[in-house]
């Protein structure tokens, strides 16, 4: 490994000399690019990720001097892949550079892919506000390229994190729009009941029982089969227990559903919020009587 680090430093030094030297027809940047590429590979083999990332940035700058924007963007992606091992922020910075270059040359699919990757890095850090921004950008770019399935996957991420941040109307609208688009697609129609369940759970968190009942009616119109699903019964029973302001019944409904279909952490978080709001209301009324 030490040997590879030494080789990496040697190639990097030669590249610097090329750039600072004199040559015909601007070929010094081509020569330097080749040397930087070799240097970065050596640092990668040595698992010196920080150094490899910094050399890939130098390589990207060489490609920009040669007006090779696609190669420069690819080098920024290589840098980001190295930085992911040591610094999410450095990785995000490099991916942003790559996204901007891919946008400039009209490679929107690539720009969308790396916006999604930035969103996932913010997601891993639980920085939901920034994750939402990049998943939204990614969804728009994928949709512009008619990659609808991936666009909807990104939109669902936006909806989930909007709900985490208590932006329930935004989350509800996204889940409902995707459900409407999926209902007539033979491959996607089976996902509709899950989308409507997610939208319904966001409605529960808003605490407006009338809105919940109205939503269930709308969901039935959207998908006539929905009223026969466990998801519909679950939402209807939860709404009934909220009508009755019965925390015990609300809890029992959740346990019964969870025994049959394991609730994921996101749904559990929303249900706990709704339950706590219901309990606070019940306690408030107990204090008044």
C-alpha positions, 0 to 999 in steps of 0.5 A: 500500500505504501508503494502505491501511495508513493507511485500516486504521489510520483504520477501527481508530481509529474502531472503538476510539472506538465501543467506548469511547463510549456508545450505545443498545441495545449497537449500538456493538459492531455498529458497531465490528465493521463498522469492524474488518472494513473495517480488517482488509481494508485491512491484508490488501490492504497485506499487513500480515499481523500487523496484519490478524491482530490486528484480526481478533482484535478483531473476534472479541471484538466478535462474542463481546460480541454473543453471535455465537459462529459469527462470532467463530470465523470471525474467529479463522480469518481471523486465523489465515490472516493469521498463517500468513504471519508466525507459526505459533504465533499462527496455532495460537493463533487456530485453537484459539480457533476450535475451542473456539467451534465445539465450543461451538455443536456445529459438530463438522465445523468443529472437526475441520477446524481441528484437522486444520489445526493438526496440519498446522501442527505437522507443517510445524514437525516437531513430531510430538508435537503433530501427533499430538495434533491429528490424533487429535482431528481423527480423533475429531471427523470420525468422530463426524460419520461423515466416515470417509474424512477421519478415516482420513486423519488416523489414518494421519498419527497412525500415520506420526508415531507410527512416526517417534517409534518408537511402533511398536505404536501405529502398527501397530494404527492401520494394521491397524484402517484396513486391516480397515475398508477391506477390504470397501469397494470404493473403499478395498480397493485401499489395503489392501496399502499399509496392511499394508506400512506395518504390516509395516515398523513390525514390522521396526523392532521387530526381532521376526522371529517377530512379523513372520512371525505378522503376515504370516499374519494379513495373509493371513487379512485379505486373501487376495489380499495374498500375491500382491502385491509388497508381501507378497513385499517384507516376506517377503523382508525378514523372511527376510534378518533371519532369516538376519541377512544385511545384504547380502541385506536391502539387495538386497531394498530396491533391487529393490523400489525399482527397481519402486516408488519408496520414499517418505522415510517408508518409507526412514527405517524401512527404514534403522532396521531395516537399522542394527539388523540390521547392529549385530546382525551386527557384535556376533556378528562380535565374539564369533567 
